Amino acid sequence: MRRFYDRKQFMEEYVYVIDYLPFGYGPGYMSSHDIRYRGPVAQTIGESYFTLLEISPLPGLQLNVRDRVYLGKVYDERLVKVNRRLSYDDLTATAKAELPAVIAIIVKKREKEYVEFFNTAPPLTKKMHSLELLRGIGKRTLWKILEERRRKSFESFDDIRERTKIDPVKLIVERIIRELSEEQKHYLFVPPQVIKRSYRF
């Protein structure tokens, strides 16, 4: 199968279903999008890079929202096919509504990685720190985080929450959605190479 949806280094091994349409897209969606694939489709988000992908399961194979689907090197193409890469605007209302909960599942699964981000995130400029890109972290909270991590490295999301009074999962999820849905000057969690904007891929 030609893996056209991403460059090799950004291939997704697993995706999570954020919407499943057993009868395909309705007329309203099809009138405003380039639909090349008919029949059952699922809109999904990648576990590693948050790539938004449309996949088609074998007719009769039922998928459910929040299912984790394998797309690695040896996945069975007779069961599921990757159709195209999606932009945030391509997502259905259901997919957009489900996105925060599914991203939270992924973030919690990768807790060690994101805790390390809080321990090592650097300044962007003399006046701006990368942690300030998380909505809700102002100067006072920033200095609290920096002070706490200098004293002792954070060990878990609960540790961050207890010592800084912020919800790290919520802040990370919000930032990932912003990076998927709006063009950013700086990207923390989503490689800009995997984001499909208004151009054709």
Phi and psi in degrees as a GROMACS rama.xvg file:
@    title "Ramachandran Plot"
@    xaxis  label "Phi"
@    yaxis  label "Psi"
@TYPE xy
-77.1973  114.474  ARG-2
-87.0695  79.9197  ARG-3
-84.5131  -7.15716  PHE-4
-79.5857  -13.79  TYR-5
-160.86  159.372  ASP-6
-67.4116  155.954  ARG-7
-52.9945  -42.6101  LYS-8
-70.8657  -10.8251  GLN-9
-114.921  24.9296  PHE-10
-68.1584  139.491  MET-11
-91.9416  133.023  GLU-12
-88.3256  -37.2765  GLU-13
-130.585  145.995  TYR-14
-128.563  156.931  VAL-15
-111.816  137.062  TYR-16
-75.6688  127.222  VAL-17
-111.356  -12.5856  ILE-18
-161.677  140.794  ASP-19
-125.275  125.279  TYR-20
-117.113  95.3197  LEU-21
-63.0742  -21.9765  PRO-22
-113.786  16.2021  PHE-23
80.4151  -169.119  GLY-24
-81.2803  148.826  TYR-25
-78.4598  170.684  GLY-26
-57.9445  -38.6957  PRO-27
-62.0394  -39.8725  GLY-28
-71.0296  -42.385  TYR-29
-67.4769  -27.4847  MET-30
-71.1924  -20.9344  SER-31
-115.978  7.6409  SER-32
-135.708  155.234  HIS-33
-83.1298  92.0604  ASP-34
-97.0608  115.58  ILE-35
-109.456  -8.18766  ARG-36
-122.964  125.131  TYR-37
-102.283  171.069  ARG-38
85.2458  -168.233  GLY-39
-60.7819  134.35  PRO-40
-139.086  155.262  VAL-41
-128.912  138.106  ALA-42
-96.0811  133.565  GLN-43
-136.78  164.989  THR-44
-130.142  136.496  ILE-45
-73.0322  148.879  GLY-46
-78.8601  -28.2285  GLU-47
-93.3445  -43.075  SER-48
-124.322  3.02557  TYR-49
63.5681  30.2165  PHE-50
-68.6721  133.098  THR-51
-91.1245  122.604  LEU-52
-132.005  147.182  LEU-53
-102.793  129.592  GLU-54
-125.476  155.501  ILE-55
-118.787  120.712  SER-56
-84.3682  161.514  PRO-57
-58.225  132.924  LEU-58
-51.5489  129.497  PRO-59
99.9588  -18.1861  GLY-60
-85.6937  113.277  LEU-61
-84.9002  128.802  GLN-62
-112.971  153.021  LEU-63
-127.022  152.402  ASN-64
-57.3624  134.492  VAL-65
81.1636  2.94295  ARG-66
-62.5974  142.804  ASP-67
-100.418  121.082  ARG-68
-116.343  133.212  VAL-69
-82.5999  129.351  TYR-70
-128.089  23.2796  LEU-71
-69.8623  -169.894  GLY-72
-61.755  -28.6678  LYS-73
-114.608  22.332  VAL-74
-68.8934  152.704  TYR-75
-81.8353  106.933  ASP-76
-69.5763  -12.0574  GLU-77
-74.9781  -18.0082  ARG-78
-98.0599  -34.8581  LEU-79
-148.67  143.235  VAL-80
-128.991  135.446  LYS-81
-82.7545  120.328  VAL-82
-88.2715  -49.6211  ASN-83
-167.586  164.291  ARG-84
-89.218  142.281  ARG-85
-110.459  155.548  LEU-86
-97.7731  167.92  SER-87
-59.4178  -37.9357  TYR-88
-68.1673  -19.5199  ASP-89
-75.6472  -16.9197  ASP-90
-69.4642  146.791  LEU-91
-73.6547  166.979  THR-92
-60.4065  -38.8682  ALA-93
-63.2917  -44.5622  THR-94
-62.5286  -42.6469  ALA-95
-64.6603  -38.2223  LYS-96
-69.5534  -32.1879  ALA-97
-83.595  -19.7303  GLU-98
-54.8839  -47.9656  LEU-99
-58.5632  -41.7261  PRO-100
-67.7748  -39.9882  ALA-101
-70.7919  -40.7801  VAL-102
-62.6549  -37.5161  ILE-103
-61.4341  -38.0295  ALA-104
-60.8393  -45.1392  ILE-105
-65.3115  -44.7626  ILE-106
-61.9934  -43.7162  VAL-107
-65.3606  -34.5505  LYS-108
-66.5822  -30.3996  LYS-109
-105.4  34.48  ARG-110
-52.7339  -46.3762  GLU-111
-57.1948  -42.2366  LYS-112
-63.0457  -43.1398  GLU-113
-78.7154  -29.7814  TYR-114
-63.6284  -39.2436  VAL-115
-63.4512  -33.4478  GLU-116
-59.5506  -44.5256  PHE-117
-65.4652  -28.816  PHE-118
-79.323  -25.2454  ASN-119
-125.609  -3.76016  THR-120
-52.8963  129.544  ALA-121
-97.7851  170.49  PRO-122
-68.1221  151.465  PRO-123
-92.1324  -41.1998  LEU-124
-142.466  -176.058  THR-125
-66.345  -25.2619  LYS-126
-109.396  -7.63477  LYS-127
-132.832  129.894  MET-128
-106.15  146.348  HIS-129
-61.1077  -28.6044  SER-130
-64.6427  -25.2112  LEU-131
-71.7882  -10.2717  GLU-132
-73.5909  -13.7821  LEU-133
-82.4703  118.943  LEU-134
-59.1748  128.197  ARG-135
106.912  -12.8095  GLY-136
-98.8136  103.881  ILE-137
-97.9657  -170.029  GLY-138
-61.7084  -41.5679  LYS-139
-64.3681  -45.2419  ARG-140
-68.1206  -37.4779  THR-141
-58.227  -48.5189  LEU-142
-64.5769  -32.9917  TRP-143
-64.8858  -44.8633  LYS-144
-62.4149  -46.9028  ILE-145
-63.4798  -39.6257  LEU-146
-64.58  -44.3443  GLU-147
-66.625  -40.5837  GLU-148
-73.2873  -26.1711  ARG-149
-68.9247  -37.13  ARG-150
-68.4147  -43.9238  ARG-151
-164.339  134.11  LYS-152
-60.4825  143.583  SER-153
-68.0005  144.732  PHE-154
-111.497  -19.5607  GLU-155
-163.571  170.225  SER-156
-61.1458  -40.0229  PHE-157
-62.973  -38.3451  ASP-158
-63.7576  -44.5651  ASP-159
-60.6695  -45.1223  ILE-160
-62.6114  -43.3552  ARG-161
-69.8095  -36.587  GLU-162
-90.5931  -20.4902  ARG-163
-120.919  -10.6699  THR-164
65.1276  27.8231  LYS-165
-115.927  161.583  ILE-166
-102.104  98.406  ASP-167
-63.8936  -36.239  PRO-168
-63.5844  -46.5181  VAL-169
-59.9077  -43.9811  LYS-170
-66.1745  -40.0414  LEU-171
-66.9229  -44.3571  ILE-172
-60.0096  -45.8489  VAL-173
-60.6151  -40.6051  GLU-174
-67.1044  -41.8249  ARG-175
-61.0971  -42.632  ILE-176
-64.6872  -40.1046  ILE-177
-62.021  -40.8251  ARG-178
-68.3032  -31.4643  GLU-179
-75.7348  -32.7899  LEU-180
-102.443  -21.538  SER-181
-133.963  141.65  GLU-182
-65.8919  134.428  GLU-183
-120.705  151.322  GLN-184
-74.4322  -37.2187  LYS-185
-126.35  137.301  HIS-186
-115.119  129.286  TYR-187
-97.9409  -40.8367  LEU-188
-123.487  -23.2657  PHE-189
-111.528  117.684  VAL-190
-59.9026  124.953  PRO-191
-58.5544  -22.5599  PRO-192
-65.7228  -20.8698  GLN-193
-95.9811  -2.59344  VAL-194
-90.2169  120.943  ILE-195
-93.0072  119.574  LYS-196
-94.3  -135.741  ARG-197
-86.0534  -7.37597  SER-198
-79.8835  162.362  TYR-199
-84.8178  143.464  ARG-200
